[in-house]
């Protein structure tokens, strides 16, 4: 395990990694929301739709976990998406108690448009960074998340 010095954010001007991660998250949220405006989605709504599309049999609890939101927040997002005709919630569970959530044909159309907008934001975010470094940063961010999830 690598130990970081408490002085690493001191006189040499380096900022703490948590501050940089938060800054990136805020910028991504702002630019993502702006890019998604034409699709009618927010970044949070897009994330929920992307998780549902990628994991169609996931329970609400699993979707909330993957989206890093509370179950109540997820229910609020699902309600908005449902009211706009982008997702539908089954009236009966397929197995267990979980009601499957599916993307509607209109939802798929909106999601494709939103995915293109987010891809442009991501491309801009990594502009000028060699592909091998982008892959390395992505792997390191995954490791950071895994480390915190294990707490």
C-alpha positions as CSV (number, residue, x, y, z in Angstrom):
1,X,0.0,0.0,0.0
2,X,1.3,3.4,-0.9
3,X,1.3,6.0,1.9
4,X,0.9,9.6,1.0
5,X,2.6,12.3,2.9
6,X,0.3,14.9,4.5
7,X,2.5,17.6,3.1
8,X,2.0,16.5,-0.5
9,X,-0.5,19.3,-1.1
10,X,1.8,21.9,0.5
11,X,4.6,24.1,-0.9
12,X,5.0,22.4,-4.2
13,X,1.6,23.4,-5.3
14,X,0.2,19.9,-6.0
15,X,-3.4,19.5,-5.0
16,X,-4.8,16.5,-3.3
17,X,-6.3,13.8,-5.5
18,X,-9.7,14.0,-3.7
19,X,-9.9,17.7,-4.7
20,X,-8.9,16.9,-8.3
21,X,-11.5,14.1,-8.5
22,X,-14.2,16.4,-7.1
23,X,-13.2,19.2,-9.5
24,X,-13.4,16.7,-12.5
25,X,-16.8,15.4,-11.2
26,X,-18.2,18.9,-11.0
27,X,-16.9,19.9,-14.5
28,X,-18.2,16.6,-16.0
29,X,-21.6,17.2,-14.4
30,X,-21.8,20.7,-15.7
31,X,-20.6,20.0,-19.2
32,X,-22.5,16.7,-19.4
33,X,-25.8,18.4,-18.4
34,X,-25.2,21.1,-21.0
35,X,-24.3,18.6,-23.7
36,X,-27.4,16.5,-22.9
37,X,-29.8,19.5,-22.9
38,X,-30.8,18.8,-26.5
39,X,-31.8,15.2,-25.6
40,X,-33.9,16.4,-22.7
41,X,-31.9,14.4,-20.2
42,X,-29.7,15.3,-17.2
43,X,-26.5,13.5,-16.6
44,X,-28.1,11.6,-13.7
45,X,-31.0,10.5,-16.0
46,X,-28.6,9.5,-18.7
47,X,-26.6,7.4,-16.2
48,X,-29.7,5.6,-15.0
49,X,-30.8,4.9,-18.6
50,X,-27.3,3.7,-19.6
51,X,-27.2,1.3,-16.6
52,X,-30.7,-0.1,-17.4
53,X,-29.7,-0.6,-21.0
54,X,-26.5,-2.4,-20.0
55,X,-28.0,-4.4,-17.2
56,X,-31.7,-5.0,-18.1
57,X,-32.2,-7.6,-15.4
58,X,-30.7,-5.5,-12.6
59,X,-32.8,-4.8,-9.5
60,X,-33.6,-1.3,-8.4
61,X,-31.0,-1.7,-5.6
62,X,-28.4,-2.8,-8.1
63,X,-29.2,0.1,-10.4
64,X,-29.0,2.6,-7.5
65,X,-25.6,1.1,-6.5
66,X,-24.2,1.3,-10.0
67,X,-25.5,4.9,-10.4
68,X,-24.2,5.9,-6.9
69,X,-27.6,7.2,-5.8
70,X,-30.0,6.3,-3.0
71,X,-32.9,4.0,-3.8
72,X,-35.2,7.0,-3.2
73,X,-33.3,9.2,-5.6
74,X,-33.4,6.4,-8.1
75,X,-37.2,6.1,-7.7
76,X,-37.5,9.8,-8.4
77,X,-35.3,9.5,-11.5
78,X,-37.3,6.5,-12.7
79,X,-40.6,8.3,-12.2
80,X,-39.4,11.2,-14.3
81,X,-38.1,8.9,-17.1
82,X,-41.4,6.9,-16.9
83,X,-43.5,10.1,-17.1
84,X,-41.6,11.1,-20.3
85,X,-42.2,7.7,-21.8
86,X,-38.5,6.7,-21.8
87,X,-38.7,3.7,-19.5
88,X,-41.5,1.4,-18.3
89,X,-41.7,-0.5,-15.1
90,X,-43.3,-3.9,-15.3
91,X,-46.4,-4.4,-13.2
92,X,-45.4,-7.9,-12.1
93,X,-42.0,-9.2,-11.1
94,X,-40.4,-11.8,-13.4
95,X,-38.8,-13.5,-10.4
96,X,-38.5,-12.5,-6.8
97,X,-39.9,-9.1,-5.9
98,X,-38.0,-6.8,-8.2
99,X,-40.1,-5.2,-11.0
100,X,-38.1,-5.1,-14.2
101,X,-37.4,-1.7,-15.7
102,X,-37.1,-1.5,-19.5
103,X,-36.2,1.2,-21.9
104,X,-39.0,2.1,-24.3
105,X,-38.3,2.5,-28.1
106,X,-38.5,6.3,-27.6
107,X,-36.1,5.9,-24.7
108,X,-33.6,4.0,-26.9
109,X,-33.8,6.8,-29.4
110,X,-33.1,9.4,-26.8
111,X,-30.4,7.3,-25.2
112,X,-28.5,6.9,-28.6
113,X,-28.6,10.7,-29.0
114,X,-27.5,11.2,-25.4
115,X,-24.7,8.7,-25.7
116,X,-23.3,10.6,-28.7
117,X,-23.4,13.8,-26.7
118,X,-21.6,12.3,-23.8
119,X,-19.0,10.7,-26.1
120,X,-18.2,14.2,-27.4
121,X,-17.7,15.4,-23.8
122,X,-15.5,12.5,-23.0
123,X,-13.5,13.0,-26.2
124,X,-13.0,16.6,-25.2
125,X,-12.0,15.7,-21.7
126,X,-9.1,13.5,-22.9
127,X,-8.1,15.6,-25.8
128,X,-4.3,15.7,-26.1
129,X,-3.8,12.7,-23.8
130,X,-2.3,9.6,-25.5
131,X,-4.6,6.6,-25.6
132,X,-2.4,4.5,-23.4
133,X,-2.5,7.1,-20.7
134,X,-6.3,7.4,-21.0
135,X,-6.5,3.6,-20.5
136,X,-4.1,3.8,-17.5
137,X,-6.0,6.7,-15.9
138,X,-9.3,4.8,-16.3
139,X,-7.7,1.7,-14.7
140,X,-6.4,3.8,-11.8
141,X,-9.7,5.4,-11.3
142,X,-11.4,2.0,-11.2
143,X,-8.8,0.9,-8.6
144,X,-9.4,4.0,-6.5
145,X,-13.2,3.3,-6.5
146,X,-12.6,-0.4,-5.6
147,X,-10.4,0.7,-2.7
148,X,-13.1,3.0,-1.3
149,X,-15.9,0.5,-1.9
150,X,-13.9,-2.0,0.2
151,X,-14.0,0.3,3.3
